[in-house]
Amino acid sequence: MDRGALQPRVHDVAGAIETMETRGAANIATATADALETQAVESDAETAPELLAELRTAARFLLSTRPTAVSLPNACRYVLRRATGDTVEAVRTNAVESAAEFRARLETAQDDLGRVGANRLRDGDTIMTHCHSTDVLACVEAAVEDGKQLSAIVKETRPRQQGHITARELRELGVDVTLVVDSAARRYLDDVDHVLVGADAIAADGSVVNKVGTSGLAVVARERGTPIVVAAGTLKLDPATMTGNAVEIEMREESEVLEETDRETIGDVTVENPAFDVTPPRYIDAIVTERGQFPPESVVTLMRELFGEGPTEPWQEP
Ligand code: RUB
């Protein structure tokens, strides 16, 4: 891949996504749209085909950073499919406008799904969270705006402890927070009214890919009879799964699990660090989107309606 013509900002955004300075599916999508827009604005391309080729290269580069969150390819699909034209100016204008439109739609979608999710929450409810999801926070924020008092059991979410971010943001919303280690979840589920998690990708069969530990939580919650609600804008629907492709699960570095000094003490063991896991649809009660709430098995209908463009990806060379 010739990355020579890529703007420094594209490298910065890709680096920030790769190192997880920018993380969480929605934030990754916004940063991707920003990067493509910057490439269009700052490019020295002299012809429309040249600029289009640069945008495709930028998209492929961004796509190579983290494999699981489908919001990244969906942001590329949105911008690249609309960044067309016969002149550099036309492509540039369309790229800028589509990136802005994408960001605005994402924000509106989060507000709308927040209101849908808030309808499920009653005054005095306790939720349990896993990882950090801006879609989940949108539901809680809307419920709080409706005057509902909520409590939360927040799983710390090993190995990177994104639960700490959730705990802080929930406190800022005035929610009572109890932070627990991941393995304590079952003990607290009897006190919980809803497990509320986000998603990195939703497959055509309604399976939900989210931070590792979500599937175990869902199984235990089902055993306890606690509803499992996934807050996820339609940006999380993975159209590639309609043609049978599986969602790739990102494997991260072992240093997130085992520090160098502990590694020396323990000796020769294999360390595996999957960042995400797959929760089958039978464990999920509802998927809350900006288009309403859906049983997981029915999201494929929504997926067909929103992503019916066909199998060719806009970052592939023609
Ligand atoms: C974050 C994570 C979040 C989803 C949804 O994983 O699994 O639950 O991305 O987030 P990581 P949002 O920290 O590895 O990126 O609702 O903000 O899109």
Residues whose N, C-alpha, C, O or C-beta is under 5 A from the ligand:
A	BS01	RUB	R23 G24 A25 A26 H130 C131 H132 S133 T134 D135 V136 Q162 G198 A199 D200 N210 K211 A231
